């Protein structure tokens, strides 16, 4: 018997969340949006996924209220995709999952390091600053390359991530 395509029979908030963002490309689109990626072409180049898959994932995120589409150019018409408050709330779970991956699935050290800009403290495993003892707002997080970062990719987003960059600041 085949595996079902949804969690309709589950009375569980995690199952409902996975129904929306559990597909791997979807969560990577959200990760890139947290980094500040906004334009279709930049998502496409950095994620290296088929155009149709990206278009569908972005539409799903817009329909769900996680992202909104904003026109930035009229001729020719061009839109960018910006996280809503609902989408920005995915920062803590994304960071926690990425930290888990760095701890258990990475041999050469973390690929990305995250710092609380206000005090310079590195965030490790949680979005609560060890120095300030407060949750760090996404706008106060700076991402930097870590010792396990690879410099092989040459797309604009990968190049921009080789330098310190504030989360959500538009890139590249």
Beta strands, then each sheet from edge to edge (+ up, - down):
strand 1: 67-73
strand 2: 78-83
strand 3: 112-116
strand 4: 122-123
strand 5: 141-145
strand 6: 165-166
sheet 1: 1+ 2-
sheet 2: 4+ 3- 5+ 6-
end
